Amino acid sequence: MTIASRWPPASLLGGLDDRVRRELLGLGQPIRVRDGDRVLRAGDPATHVYLLLLGWFKVHANRPSGDEALIAVRSGGDLVGELAAFEGGPRTVSVRADGPGVVRRIEREDFLAFLTHHGGALRAVLRAVSAKHRWATRRLTEFAGHPVERRVACVLAELIEKDPRHPGGAAIPVRLSQAELAALSGTSVPSVQRVLRRFRTEGLVETRYRQVVVVDVPGVARAAGAEQLVDCVW
């Protein structure tokens, strides 16, 4: 297995040049995290970024009511905390580990200095930031107008696509409650329950406790309005 094949091609680490990737992986210190560990907290100063090496992580934003809403899922190969590091302001989201994982903590000044001297890495990070912004914009505009079935299928397809191990069928690699799946899909829990029942009846998925197994990957892609998974990524 090559180093790059450990992470999805669309992730930051998966898309870097081998030399630049090795140098980036030489920064900072590796840290093992446990299920539920908070690696970033909204409101904290941006003193560092985290390069996610292994595992799955949930990104939450604070609601005016005081609770948190799940807004994204990140996995090995991704970078978190970079926006606040660029701006120098407080963090706007919290990130928690969903299961055990490994991250690399890189101090803000070391991270910015690295990007200054490695144009390829800077371009890759800016592409990653742009992809996050594009995803958020499309979710607020196009995604909101889709039928609920298509929204749920898009979320399932995106999560499978982030896992390079998926064959003809695959379990969603991160644990999601129906409330969390509803938050990512921009709908309600009863709507998610109805869609999952329909998908089970059609032989697209199987459901277990806090887990969805996609039995028919091409079928879920079609339900998301695409011919293949890669076309589902918003």
N, CA, C and O of each residue as an XYZ file, in Angstrom:
936
protein
N       0.846     -1.198      0.000
C       0.000      0.000      0.000
C       0.882      1.248      0.000
O       1.801      1.358      0.812
N       0.609      2.183     -0.900
C       1.346      3.443     -0.901
C       0.803      4.351      0.189
O      -0.295      4.138      0.705
N       1.591      5.371      0.535
C       1.134      6.306      1.567
C      -0.164      6.972      1.136
O      -1.092      7.105      1.933
N      -0.232      7.393     -0.125
C      -1.414      8.122     -0.601
C      -2.668      7.269     -0.525
O      -3.754      7.795     -0.282
N      -2.537      5.938     -0.733
C      -3.714      5.085     -0.775
C      -4.361      4.895      0.590
O      -5.434      4.300      0.688
N      -3.716      5.396      1.650
C      -4.319      5.319      2.975
C      -5.490      6.286      3.111
O      -6.331      6.122      3.995
N      -5.548      7.289      2.245
C      -6.566      8.320      2.344
C      -7.281      8.491      1.007
O      -6.698      8.233     -0.046
N      -8.559      8.932      1.044
C      -9.302      9.144     -0.200
C      -8.580     10.141     -1.108
O      -8.000     11.107     -0.611
N      -8.603      9.930     -2.420
C      -7.920     10.845     -3.345
C      -8.388     12.292     -3.214
O      -7.618     13.224     -3.446
N      -9.650     12.473     -2.843
C     -10.178     13.835     -2.746
C      -9.771     14.539     -1.462
O      -9.988     15.743     -1.327
N      -9.180     13.805     -0.506
C      -8.764     14.432      0.750
C      -7.472     15.208      0.540
O      -6.803     15.053     -0.482
N      -7.125     16.044      1.513
C      -5.901     16.832      1.413
C      -4.675     15.926      1.287
O      -3.875     16.099      0.367
N      -4.517     14.968      2.193
C      -3.339     14.103      2.164
C      -3.338     13.191      0.939
O      -2.279     12.903      0.379
N      -4.503     12.742      0.528
C      -4.578     11.853     -0.625
C      -4.195     12.524     -1.930
O      -3.790     11.852     -2.878
N      -4.318     13.845     -1.989
C      -4.053     14.549     -3.238
C      -2.711     15.253     -3.315
O      -2.386     15.852     -4.340
N      -1.922     15.190     -2.243
C      -0.639     15.890     -2.245
C       0.449     15.115     -2.981
O       0.393     13.889     -3.084
N       1.420     15.834     -3.482
C       2.634     15.228     -4.015
C       3.334     14.464     -2.886
O       3.328     14.899     -1.734
N       3.942     13.307     -3.236
C       4.553     12.459     -2.209
C       5.545     13.204     -1.332
O       5.527     13.051     -0.110
N       6.414     14.012     -1.942
C       7.438     14.713     -1.172
C       6.816     15.713     -0.209
O       7.191     15.774      0.962
N       5.867     16.493     -0.703
C       5.224     17.499      0.140
C       4.422     16.820      1.254
O       4.401     17.295      2.389
N       3.765     15.708      0.919
C       3.001     14.973      1.931
C       3.903     14.502      3.066
O       3.547     14.631      4.237
N       5.072     13.955      2.723
C       5.987     13.471      3.745
C       6.473     14.622      4.632
O       6.612     14.462      5.845
N       6.726     15.774      4.024
C       7.184     16.917      4.821
C       6.081     17.425      5.739
O       6.338     17.790      6.886
N       4.841     17.445      5.227
C       3.721     17.881      6.063
C       3.518     16.904      7.224
O       3.227     17.318      8.347
N       3.672     15.615      6.948
C       3.510     14.612      8.000
C       4.649     14.654      9.018
O       4.568     14.026     10.073
N       5.696     15.388      8.701
C       6.795     15.545      9.641
C       6.601     16.685     10.625
O       7.387     16.845     11.559
N       5.556     17.478     10.420
C       5.285     18.603     11.317
C       4.498     18.135     12.538
O       3.717     17.186     12.466
N       4.717     18.807     13.643
C       3.896     18.576     14.823
C       4.106     17.229     15.481
O       5.112     16.552     15.271
N       3.121     16.863     16.287
C       3.196     15.629     17.057
C       1.940     14.799     16.856
O       0.832     15.336     16.852
N       2.109     13.466     16.686
C       0.923     12.606     16.567
C       0.263     12.421     17.936
O       0.938     12.328     18.961
N      -1.054     12.371     17.927
C      -1.820     12.197     19.165
C      -2.903     11.148     18.913
O      -3.637     11.229     17.927
N      -2.995     10.181     19.794
C      -4.082      9.211     19.720
C      -5.300      9.773     20.446
O      -5.183     10.315     21.545
N      -6.456      9.641     19.829
C      -7.685     10.140     20.445
C      -8.639      8.976     20.675
O      -8.592      7.959     19.982
N      -9.499      9.154     21.660
C     -10.500      8.153     21.994
C     -11.877      8.629     21.557
O     -12.085      9.805     21.261
N     -12.800      7.697     21.526
C     -14.170      8.022     21.163
C     -14.696      9.153     22.042
O     -14.643      9.076     23.270
N     -15.203     10.200     21.399
C     -15.782     11.321     22.129
C     -14.814     12.426     22.480
O     -15.243     13.486     22.935
N     -13.511     12.217     22.285
C     -12.543     13.274     22.577
C     -12.811     14.498     21.709
O     -13.047     14.377     20.507
N     -12.772     15.672     22.323
C     -12.961     16.915     21.578
C     -11.579     17.435     21.167
O     -10.743     17.737     22.019
N     -11.350     17.536     19.858
C     -10.053     18.022     19.394
C     -10.075     19.522     19.125
O      -9.033     20.174     19.196
N     -11.239     20.078     18.821
C     -11.392     21.520     18.668
C     -12.657     21.948     19.401
O     -13.639     21.207     19.444
N     -12.626     23.139     19.972
C     -13.784     23.664     20.701
C     -14.131     25.049     20.171
O     -13.264     25.916     20.068
N     -15.403     25.254     19.834
C     -15.855     26.565     19.366
C     -15.554     27.622     20.419
O     -15.804     27.427     21.608
N     -15.009     28.750     19.957
C     -14.681     29.855     20.850
C     -13.243     29.883     21.301
O     -12.760     30.921     21.755
N     -12.534     28.751     21.187
C     -11.126     28.714     21.589
C     -10.259     29.465     20.583
O     -10.632     29.575     19.415
N      -9.110     29.983     21.012
C      -8.192     30.634     20.066
C      -7.585     29.616     19.105
O      -7.429     28.442     19.441
N      -7.246     30.081     17.912
C      -6.718     29.196     16.867
C      -5.211     29.079     16.991
O      -4.474     29.670     16.203
N      -4.750     28.326     17.968
C      -3.317     28.184     18.198
C      -2.696     27.050     17.384
O      -1.472     26.945     17.302
N      -3.537     26.195     16.777
C      -3.022     25.041     16.052
C      -4.078     24.512     15.091
O      -5.245     24.900     15.147
N      -3.645     23.626     14.217
C      -4.561     22.893     13.343
C      -4.348     21.407     13.613
O      -3.358     21.011     14.227
N      -5.288     20.592     13.146
C      -5.149     19.144     13.272
C      -5.217     18.504     11.886
O      -6.150     18.740     11.118
N      -4.216     17.701     11.591
C      -4.212     16.861     10.412
C      -4.763     15.512     10.852
O      -4.183     14.859     11.720
N      -5.862     15.093     10.270
C      -6.507     13.841     10.666
C      -5.844     12.684      9.913
O      -5.859     12.645      8.682
N      -5.274     11.762     10.651
C      -4.558     10.645     10.027
C      -5.397      9.387      9.958
O      -5.347      8.655      8.969
N      -6.163      9.135     10.998
C      -6.930      7.895     11.078
C      -8.181      8.130     11.905
O      -8.131      8.784     12.947
N      -9.296      7.601     11.445
C     -10.531      7.697     12.212
C     -11.551      8.623     11.576
O     -11.367      9.133     10.471
N     -12.646      8.824     12.321
C     -13.760      9.652     11.864
C     -14.075     10.696     12.911
O     -13.954     10.451     14.112
N     -14.485     11.873     12.440
C     -14.656     13.016     13.331
C     -15.920     13.779     12.928
O     -16.211     13.947     11.744
N     -16.660     14.233     13.934
C     -17.896     14.969     13.687
C     -17.690     16.449     13.994
O     -17.109     16.815     15.015
N     -18.179     17.289     13.087
C     -18.056     18.741     13.216
C     -19.403     19.298     13.658
O     -20.421     19.068     13.006
N     -19.405     20.025     14.761
C     -20.633     20.590     15.306
C     -20.543     22.109     15.368
O     -19.473     22.675     15.591
N     -21.682     22.756     15.167
C     -21.798     24.203     15.334
C     -22.806     24.481     16.445
O     -23.766     23.731     16.621
N     -22.588     25.549     17.184
C     -23.509     25.919     18.261
C     -24.765     26.559     17.702
O     -24.696     27.415     16.820
N     -25.915     26.142     18.216
C     -27.192     26.765     17.882
C     -27.468     27.907     18.861
O     -26.924     27.917     19.966
N     -28.313     28.874     18.464
C     -28.683     29.947     19.401
C     -29.310     29.403     20.683
O     -29.219     30.032     21.738
N     -29.948     28.229     20.589
C     -30.593     27.633     21.766
C     -29.583     27.088     22.769
O     -29.935     26.761     23.903
N     -28.305     26.992     22.336
C     -27.274     26.518     23.243
C     -26.809     25.105     22.990
O     -25.751     24.709     23.478
N     -27.591     24.317     22.223
C     -27.148     22.968     21.902
C     -26.325     22.988     20.621
O     -26.101     24.047     20.033
N     -25.877     21.812     20.194
C     -25.016     21.709     19.019
C     -25.727     20.993     17.880
O     -26.585     20.140     18.105
N     -25.358     21.353     16.658
C     -25.900     20.700     15.468
C     -24.757     20.089     14.669
O     -23.737     20.739     14.441
N     -24.926     18.849     14.246
C     -23.936     18.201     13.391
C     -24.000     18.820     12.004
O     -25.062     18.829     11.381
N     -22.872     19.341     11.508
C     -22.880     19.993     10.203
C     -21.985     19.304      9.179
O     -22.117     19.556      7.981
N     -21.075     18.436      9.629
C     -20.189     17.762      8.668
C     -19.503     16.593      9.352
O     -19.459     16.495     10.579
N     -18.969     15.710      8.519
C     -18.174     14.578      8.991
C     -16.831     14.639      8.277
O     -16.780     14.816      7.060
N     -15.751     14.495      9.025
C     -14.410     14.490      8.449
C     -13.753     13.141      8.737
O     -14.134     12.439      9.673
N     -12.757     12.792      7.917
C     -12.108     11.494      8.075
C     -10.602     11.636      7.858
O     -10.102     12.722      7.563
N      -9.891     10.516      8.011
C      -8.461     10.512      7.793
C      -8.097     11.104      6.445
O      -8.709     10.779      5.428
N      -7.096     11.978      6.440
C      -6.699     12.681      5.226
C      -7.147     14.123      5.206
O      -6.633     14.924      4.425
N      -8.113     14.469      6.066
C      -8.646     15.826      6.095
C      -7.876     16.706      7.077
O      -7.100     16.217      7.898
N      -8.108     18.004      6.975
C      -7.514     19.006      7.845
C      -8.637     19.758      8.533
O      -9.628     20.102      7.889
N      -8.505     20.023      9.837
C      -9.510     20.819     10.541
C      -8.820     21.942     11.302
O      -7.692     21.799     11.774
N      -9.529     23.063     11.409
C      -9.003     24.215     12.134
C      -8.258     25.211     11.279
O      -7.729     26.197     11.792
N      -8.206     24.963      9.957
C      -7.384     25.826      9.108
C      -8.002     27.208      8.889
O      -7.272     28.191      8.762
N      -9.334     27.299      8.843
C      -9.950     28.610      8.604
C      -9.632     29.581      9.735
O      -9.239     30.721      9.488
N      -9.800     29.132     10.964
C      -9.476     30.003     12.102
C      -7.987     30.318     12.138
O      -7.590     31.409     12.548
N      -7.154     29.358     11.704
C      -5.707     29.595     11.683
C      -5.362     30.696     10.684
O      -4.510     31.540     10.960
N      -6.017     30.691      9.530
C      -5.775     31.745      8.544
C      -6.237     33.098      9.072
O      -5.547     34.105      8.915
N      -7.408     33.110      9.697
C      -7.998     34.373     10.128
C      -7.403     34.888     11.435
O      -7.382     36.094     11.680
N      -6.919     33.970     12.273
C      -6.388     34.373     13.560
C      -7.452     34.666     14.594
O      -7.147     35.199     15.661
N      -8.708     34.324     14.295
C      -9.799     34.569     15.232
C     -10.180     33.310     15.978
O      -9.561     32.263     15.788
N     -11.199     33.397     16.831
C     -11.639     32.212     17.585
C     -12.290     31.177     16.667
O     -12.777     31.505     15.584
N     -12.289     29.957     17.108
C     -12.895     28.878     16.323
C     -14.411     29.010     16.330
O     -15.001     29.456     17.314
N     -15.034     28.619     15.224
C     -16.489     28.713     15.106
C     -17.178     27.358     15.212
O     -18.404     27.300     15.303
N     -16.418     26.270     15.203
C     -17.008     24.934     15.297
C     -16.230     24.097     16.305
O     -15.104     24.423     16.680
N     -16.864     23.011     16.729
C     -16.209     22.012     17.575
C     -16.054     20.729     16.766
O     -16.871     20.433     15.895
N     -15.007     19.978     17.059
C     -14.757     18.710     16.372
C     -14.493     17.635     17.414
O     -13.645     17.801     18.291
N     -15.238     16.516     17.309
C     -15.061     15.400     18.232
C     -14.750     14.118     17.463
O     -15.192     13.930     16.330
N     -13.985     13.250     18.100
C     -13.676     11.950     17.511
C     -14.882     11.038     17.634
O     -15.536     10.995     18.676
N     -15.173     10.311     16.569
C     -16.209      9.289     16.594
C     -15.504      7.936     16.523
O     -15.319      7.371     15.445
N     -15.123      7.439     17.671
C     -14.309      6.244     17.721
C     -12.842      6.607     17.876
O     -12.491      7.787     17.857
N     -11.978      5.605     18.030
C     -10.543      5.882     18.182
C      -9.946      6.425     16.893
O     -10.441      6.146     15.801
N      -8.882      7.201     17.027
C      -8.251      7.768     15.845
C      -6.866      8.296     16.172
O      -6.403      8.231     17.311
N      -6.221      8.818     15.144
C      -4.904      9.432     15.288
C      -4.919     10.761     14.547
O      -5.358     10.840     13.400
N      -4.439     11.796     15.207
C      -4.358     13.115     14.599
C      -2.935     13.638     14.766
O      -2.150     13.115     15.557
N      -2.627     14.665     14.013
C      -1.320     15.319     14.158
C      -1.568     16.788     14.465
O      -2.113     17.518     13.637
N      -1.167     17.217     15.650
C      -1.334     18.613     16.047
C      -0.160     19.422     15.511
O       0.999     19.123     15.799
N      -0.479     20.455     14.723
C       0.542     21.315     14.131
C       0.290     22.741     14.614
O      -0.801     23.278     14.426
N       1.282     23.345     15.225
C       1.120     24.714     15.720
C       0.860     25.672     14.559
O       1.376     25.493     13.456
N       0.055     26.684     14.831
C      -0.392     27.611     13.792
C       0.779     28.227     13.036
O       0.768     28.248     11.805
N       1.776     28.722     13.735
C       2.893     29.386     13.068
C       3.682     28.417     12.197
O       4.141     28.787     11.116
N       3.845     27.173     12.661
C       4.542     26.168     11.852
C       3.742     25.835     10.601
O       4.306     25.670      9.520
N       2.430     25.738     10.754
C       1.549     25.433      9.627
C       1.613     26.544      8.575
O       1.766     26.268      7.386
N       1.497     27.797      9.017
C       1.512     28.920      8.074
C       2.879     29.053      7.409
O       2.960     29.368      6.222
N       3.948     28.816      8.159
C       5.292     28.894      7.582
C       5.493     27.805      6.531
O       6.112     28.041      5.494
N       4.970     26.618      6.804
C       5.073     25.520      5.834
C       4.382     25.898      4.533
O       4.932     25.682      3.453
N       3.185     26.458      4.626
C       2.448     26.835      3.417
C       3.166     27.945      2.656
O       3.125     27.985      1.426
N       3.821     28.842      3.384
C       4.565     29.923      2.734
C       5.687     29.382      1.862
O       5.985     29.956      0.815
N       6.310     28.291      2.275
C       7.459     27.742      1.558
C       7.101     26.578      0.633
O       7.972     26.048     -0.057
N       5.833     26.176      0.614
C       5.421     25.065     -0.245
C       4.156     25.466     -0.997
O       3.037     25.271     -0.522
N       4.364     26.024     -2.168
C       3.232     26.502     -2.953
C       2.240     25.406     -3.283
O       1.035     25.653     -3.326
N       2.737     24.177     -3.521
C       1.840     23.075     -3.842
C       0.928     22.741     -2.679
O      -0.256     22.464     -2.871
N       1.478     22.765     -1.468
C       0.661     22.491     -0.283
C      -0.351     23.615     -0.060
O      -1.500     23.360      0.302
N       0.081     24.859     -0.277
C      -0.845     25.980     -0.118
C      -2.014     25.847     -1.083
O      -3.165     26.045     -0.694
N      -1.732     25.515     -2.329
C      -2.810     25.353     -3.311
C      -3.738     24.212     -2.914
O      -4.954     24.316     -3.076
N      -3.174     23.123     -2.395
C      -4.001     21.990     -1.981
C      -4.905     22.359     -0.810
O      -6.073     21.971     -0.776
N      -4.364     23.111      0.150
C      -5.176     23.543      1.294
C      -6.274     24.493      0.837
O      -7.410     24.397      1.300
N      -5.941     25.409     -0.069
C      -6.953     26.338     -0.576
C      -8.034     25.600     -1.358
O      -9.205     25.978     -1.305
N      -7.650     24.544     -2.087
C      -8.653     23.723     -2.779
C      -9.575     23.052     -1.770
O     -10.786     22.979     -1.977
N      -8.994     22.563     -0.675
C      -9.810     21.917      0.358
C     -10.769     22.914      1.000
O     -11.934     22.595      1.237
N     -10.279     24.122      1.281
C     -11.141     25.161      1.849
C     -12.248     25.519      0.868
O     -13.404     25.681      1.257
N     -11.883     25.642     -0.416
C     -12.873     25.965     -1.442
C     -13.938     24.879     -1.551
O     -15.120     25.175     -1.721
N     -13.510     23.610     -1.451
C     -14.461     22.500     -1.534
C     -15.445     22.540     -0.372
O     -16.632     22.273     -0.559
N     -14.965     22.873      0.828
C     -15.860     22.984      1.980
C     -16.856     24.119      1.776
O     -18.043     23.974      2.067
N     -16.363     25.252      1.271
C     -17.245     26.394      1.031
C     -18.269     26.065     -0.057
O     -19.446     26.402      0.070
N     -17.817     25.409     -1.119
C     -18.722     25.042     -2.209
C     -19.788     24.074     -1.710
O     -20.961     24.192     -2.062
N     -19.364     23.108     -0.880
C     -20.307     22.149     -0.302
C     -21.371     22.867      0.525
O     -22.561     22.575      0.403
N     -20.936     23.808      1.368
C     -21.877     24.535      2.217
C     -22.832     25.386      1.381
O     -24.022     25.473      1.685
N     -22.304     26.013      0.326
C     -23.141     26.854     -0.532
C     -24.182     26.025     -1.267
O     -25.353     26.398     -1.334
N     -23.748     24.905     -1.814
C     -24.689     24.044     -2.540
C     -25.739     23.467     -1.604
O     -26.893     23.281     -1.990
N     -25.331     23.186     -0.370
C     -26.302     22.640      0.582
C     -27.380     23.666      0.899
O     -28.547     23.311      1.066
N     -26.996     24.940      0.984
C     -27.957     25.987      1.296
C     -28.854     26.330      0.108
O     -29.962     26.832      0.294
N     -28.381     26.062     -1.114
C     -29.148     26.453     -2.311
C     -29.768     25.232     -2.995
O     -30.967     24.987     -2.854
N     -28.964     24.468     -3.732
C     -29.492     23.346     -4.496
C     -30.048     22.242     -3.606
O     -31.150     21.744     -3.837
N     -29.273     21.859     -2.577
C     -29.619     20.702     -1.765
C     -30.972     20.875     -1.094
O     -31.754     19.929     -1.007
N     -31.245     22.081     -0.621
C     -32.498     22.329      0.100
C     -33.719     22.106     -0.780
O     -34.807     21.841     -0.270
N     -33.550     22.211     -2.110
C     -34.676     22.033     -3.010
C     -34.899     20.609     -3.469
O     -35.868     20.333     -4.176
N     -34.007     19.688     -3.076
C     -34.148     18.292     -3.489
C     -35.200     17.581     -2.648
O     -35.438     17.969     -1.505
N     -35.838     16.540     -3.197
C     -36.712     15.694     -2.370
C     -35.911     15.064     -1.236
O     -34.695     14.901     -1.335
N     -36.606     14.715     -0.165
C     -35.930     14.166      1.013
C     -35.174     12.884      0.670
O     -34.067     12.673      1.166
N     -35.755     12.025     -0.173
C     -35.093     10.774     -0.541
C     -33.732     11.048     -1.176
O     -32.756     10.351     -0.898
N     -33.678     12.060     -2.023
C     -32.418     12.370     -2.687
C     -31.406     12.943     -1.692
O     -30.214     12.649     -1.785
N     -31.866     13.750     -0.752
C     -30.949     14.326      0.242
C     -30.306     13.231      1.092
O     -29.093     13.226      1.300
N     -31.134     12.303      1.583
C     -30.605     11.220      2.408
C     -29.639     10.361      1.595
O     -28.579      9.979      2.091
N     -29.999     10.058      0.356
C     -29.117      9.254     -0.509
C     -27.805      9.984     -0.757
O     -26.754      9.345     -0.809
N     -27.837     11.304     -0.912
C     -26.618     12.079     -1.132
C     -25.685     11.984      0.074
O     -24.473     11.830     -0.078
N     -26.260     12.076      1.268
C     -25.438     11.982      2.478
C     -24.804     10.598      2.579
O     -23.610     10.483      2.858
N     -25.594      9.544      2.354
C     -25.052      8.184      2.407
C     -23.954      7.993      1.368
O     -22.913      7.405      1.658
N     -24.189      8.488      0.163
C     -23.208      8.341     -0.913
C     -21.923      9.087     -0.594
O     -20.829      8.581     -0.846
N     -22.052     10.294     -0.037
C     -20.859     11.073      0.283
C     -20.007     10.378      1.338
O     -18.781     10.353      1.232
N     -20.652      9.816      2.353
C     -19.907      9.160      3.427
C     -19.203      7.902      2.927
O     -18.076      7.622      3.337
N     -19.845      7.151      2.058
C     -19.184      5.967      1.490
C     -17.999      6.390      0.637
O     -16.945      5.756      0.676
N     -18.167      7.454     -0.130
C     -17.097      7.912     -1.019
C     -15.873      8.365     -0.227
O     -14.756      8.320     -0.742
N     -16.072      8.801      1.024
C     -14.945      9.227      1.852
C     -14.159      8.043      2.402
O     -13.074      8.218      2.956
N     -14.713      6.821      2.247
C     -14.041      5.620      2.739
C     -13.495      4.849      1.545
O     -14.281      4.267      0.798
N     -12.165      4.818      1.330
C     -11.590      4.187      0.145
C     -11.750      2.675      0.106
O     -11.371      2.047     -0.882
N     -12.307      2.069      1.166
C     -12.402      0.608      1.205
C     -13.694      0.074      0.613
O     -13.854     -1.140      0.486
N     -14.636      0.966      0.240
C     -15.962      0.450     -0.117
C     -15.920     -0.418     -1.381
O     -15.351     -0.003     -2.391
N     -16.526     -1.635     -1.336
C     -16.674     -2.487     -2.513
C     -18.063     -2.304     -3.101
O     -18.529     -1.171     -3.219
N     -18.748     -3.403     -3.480
C     -20.087     -3.281     -4.040
C     -21.123     -2.892     -3.014
O     -22.185     -2.387     -3.379
N     -20.851     -3.111     -1.737
C     -21.732     -2.720     -0.660
C     -20.881     -2.349      0.528
O     -19.772     -2.864      0.669
N     -21.361     -1.474      1.389
C     -20.505     -1.033      2.483
C     -21.329     -0.445      3.607
O     -22.382      0.152      3.383
N     -20.827     -0.624      4.837
C     -21.433      0.044      5.983
C     -20.963      1.492      5.996
O     -19.801      1.782      5.712
N     -21.880      2.397      6.329
C     -21.469      3.781      6.516
C     -20.405      3.781      7.610
O     -20.666      3.287      8.706
N     -19.221      4.317      7.348
C     -18.086      4.122      8.249
C     -18.107      4.952      9.526
O     -17.196      4.833     10.346
N     -19.106      5.775      9.710
C     -19.207      6.573     10.933
C     -20.575      6.315     11.550
O     -21.570      6.189     10.837
N     -20.622      6.237     12.874
C     -21.891      5.974     13.551
C     -22.767      7.223     13.502
O     -22.331      8.313     13.873
N     -23.988      7.056     13.046
C     -24.915      8.179     12.960
C     -26.256      7.786     13.542
O     -26.832      6.766     13.163
N     -26.748      8.588     14.456
C     -28.121      8.409     14.907
C     -29.048      8.936     13.816
O     -28.613      9.640     12.905
N     -30.320      8.591     13.920
C     -31.266      9.113     12.928
C     -31.377     10.631     13.030
O     -31.619     11.305     12.028
N     -31.203     11.172     14.232
C     -31.229     12.637     14.386
C     -30.035     13.272     13.684
O     -30.165     14.336     13.078
N     -28.865     12.624     13.763
C     -27.682     13.160     13.099
C     -27.811     13.046     11.579
O     -27.430     13.960     10.848
N     -28.348     11.925     11.111
C     -28.572     11.778      9.670
C     -29.575     12.814      9.182
O     -29.444     13.340      8.077
N     -30.575     13.106     10.005
C     -31.549     14.142      9.647
C     -30.877     15.511      9.579
O     -31.170     16.299      8.680
N     -29.967     15.805     10.531
C     -29.277     17.098     10.522
C     -28.426     17.255      9.275
O     -28.424     18.320      8.658
N     -27.700     16.204      8.895
C     -26.868     16.276      7.688
C     -27.716     16.380      6.429
O     -27.293     16.977      5.439
N     -28.916     15.798      6.465
C     -29.782     15.797      5.285
C     -30.687     17.020      5.232
O     -31.389     17.228      4.242
N     -30.678     17.823      6.278
C     -31.531     19.009      6.305
C     -33.001     18.672      6.355
O     -33.815     19.323      5.700
N     -33.355     17.642      7.140
C     -34.747     17.230      7.228
C     -35.052     16.806      8.658
O     -34.259     17.058      9.565
N     -36.194     16.165      8.863
C     -36.624     15.761     10.199
C     -36.361     14.279     10.433
O     -36.147     13.515      9.491
N     -36.382     13.887     11.700
C     -36.188     12.471     12.034
C     -37.296     11.603     11.436
O     -36.979     10.556     10.871
N     -38.594     11.981     11.527
C     -39.624     11.154     10.891
C     -39.411     10.986      9.383
O     -39.694      9.923      8.830
N     -38.915     12.032      8.721
C     -38.667     11.926      7.278
C     -37.528     10.944      6.996
O     -37.602     10.160      6.050
N     -36.476     10.988      7.816
C     -35.375     10.039      7.654
C     -35.866      8.619      7.883
O     -35.493      7.711      7.140
N     -36.695      8.411      8.896
C     -37.229      7.081      9.170
C     -38.038      6.570      7.979
O     -37.930      5.402      7.606
N     -38.846      7.443      7.388
C     -39.656      7.048      6.236
C     -38.772      6.678      5.049
O     -39.027      5.687      4.366
N     -37.725      7.482      4.802
C     -36.836      7.213      3.674
C     -36.080      5.903      3.880
O     -35.955      5.111      2.946
N     -35.579      5.667      5.076
C     -34.839      4.435      5.341
C     -35.739      3.204      5.188
O     -35.296      2.164      4.700
N     -37.009      3.325      5.610
C     -37.946      2.207      5.399
C     -38.103      1.919      3.913
O     -38.103      0.762      3.492
N     -38.237      2.972      3.126
C     -38.384      2.792      1.675
C     -37.127      2.181      1.081
O     -37.208      1.264      0.263
N     -35.967      2.680      1.485
C     -34.708      2.137      0.961
C     -34.521      0.673      1.357
O     -33.989     -0.119      0.578
N     -34.957      0.312      2.567
C     -34.881     -1.098      2.973
C     -35.777     -1.955      2.100
O     -35.376     -3.031      1.657
N     -36.986     -1.483      1.852
C     -37.934     -2.223      1.027
C     -37.394     -2.421     -0.383
O     -37.602     -3.468     -0.996
N     -36.699     -1.406     -0.890
C     -36.152     -1.480     -2.250
C     -34.823     -2.235     -2.306
O     -34.247     -2.389     -3.382
N     -34.336     -2.703     -1.162
C     -33.089     -3.458     -1.137
C     -31.836     -2.616     -1.279
O     -30.781     -3.125     -1.657
N     -31.949     -1.316     -0.974
C     -30.785     -0.430     -1.090
C     -29.935     -0.442      0.170
O     -28.708     -0.366      0.097
N     -30.587     -0.537      1.335
C     -29.843     -0.462      2.592
C     -30.378     -1.486      3.584
O     -31.477     -2.019      3.428
N     -29.570     -1.744      4.607
C     -30.000     -2.435      5.818
C     -29.674     -1.499      6.976
O     -28.696     -0.754      6.913
N     -30.477     -1.530      8.024
C     -30.237     -0.644      9.158
C     -30.017     -1.464     10.423
O     -30.663     -2.487     10.650
N     -29.081     -0.978     11.238
C     -28.779     -1.547     12.542
C     -28.703     -0.395     13.531
O     -28.973      0.749     13.164
N     -28.347     -0.671     14.759
C     -28.291      0.395     15.751
C     -27.209      1.398     15.379
O     -26.026      1.062     15.339
N     -27.623      2.631     15.109
C     -26.735      3.737     14.755
C     -25.840      3.397     13.563
O     -24.721      3.900     13.460
N     -26.329      2.547     12.667
C     -25.530      2.178     11.503
C     -26.438      1.886     10.322
O     -27.491      1.263     10.456
N     -26.003      2.349      9.172
C     -26.679      2.042      7.910
C     -25.697      1.290      7.029
O     -24.568      1.738      6.828
N     -26.120      0.156      6.505
C     -25.303     -0.611      5.576
C     -25.897     -0.448      4.186
O     -27.044     -0.823      3.945
N     -25.119      0.107      3.282
C     -25.579      0.282      1.902
C     -25.329     -1.025      1.165
O     -24.182     -1.395      0.915
N     -26.398     -1.718      0.821
C     -26.314     -3.015      0.142
C     -26.104     -2.821     -1.348
O     -25.378     -3.583     -1.986
N     -26.739     -1.803     -1.897
C     -26.687     -1.545     -3.340
C     -26.107     -0.142     -3.563
O     -26.841      0.845     -3.600
N     -24.769     -0.073     -3.711
C     -24.111      1.224     -3.880
C     -24.572      1.945     -5.150
O     -24.906      3.127     -5.078
N     -24.606      1.268     -6.332
C     -25.106      1.960     -7.528
C     -26.549      2.436     -7.358
O     -26.924      3.486     -7.878
N     -27.362      1.656     -6.625
C     -28.750      2.053     -6.415
C     -28.859      3.314     -5.582
O     -29.693      4.175     -5.862
N     -28.019      3.433     -4.554
C     -28.015      4.646     -3.736
C     -27.527      5.835     -4.554
O     -28.041      6.945     -4.414
N     -26.528      5.599     -5.413
C     -26.053      6.678     -6.286
C     -27.177      7.165     -7.193
O     -27.344      8.369     -7.390
N     -27.940      6.239     -7.738
C     -29.069      6.636     -8.605
C     -30.128      7.389     -7.809
O     -30.712      8.353     -8.304
N     -30.378      6.946     -6.564
C     -31.350      7.654     -5.724
C     -30.881      9.069     -5.414
O     -31.688      9.965     -5.163
N     -29.560      9.256     -5.435
C     -28.992     10.583     -5.203
C     -28.962     11.425     -6.475
O     -28.533     12.578     -6.459
N     -29.422     10.833     -7.575
C     -29.459     11.568     -8.832
C     -28.170     11.536     -9.608
O     -27.885     12.454    -10.377
N     -27.362     10.463     -9.413
C     -26.070     10.366    -10.082
C     -25.888      8.960    -10.628
O     -26.561      8.022    -10.199
N     -24.972      8.824    -11.578
C     -24.680      7.518    -12.146
C     -23.677      6.736    -11.314
O     -23.684      5.505    -11.329
N     -22.810      7.444    -10.584
C     -21.808      6.809     -9.732
C     -21.572      7.667     -8.505
O     -21.930      8.844     -8.473
N     -20.961      7.059     -7.491
C     -20.808      7.765     -6.219
C     -20.082      9.086     -6.347
O     -20.481     10.075     -5.731
N     -19.012      9.117     -7.145
C     -18.199     10.329     -7.222
C     -19.010     11.532     -7.686
O     -18.674     12.672     -7.365
N     -20.099     11.276     -8.454
C     -20.934     12.368     -8.926
C     -21.871     12.901     -7.839
O     -22.497     13.948     -8.004
N     -21.960     12.159     -6.716
C     -22.871     12.567     -5.645
C     -22.258     13.611     -4.734
O     -22.974     14.348     -4.055
N     -20.921     13.679     -4.714
C     -20.264     14.574     -3.765
C     -20.596     16.010     -4.131
O     -20.331     16.450     -5.250
N     -21.170     16.728     -3.200
C     -21.722     18.055     -3.491
C     -20.630     19.069     -3.721
O     -20.918     20.238     -3.978
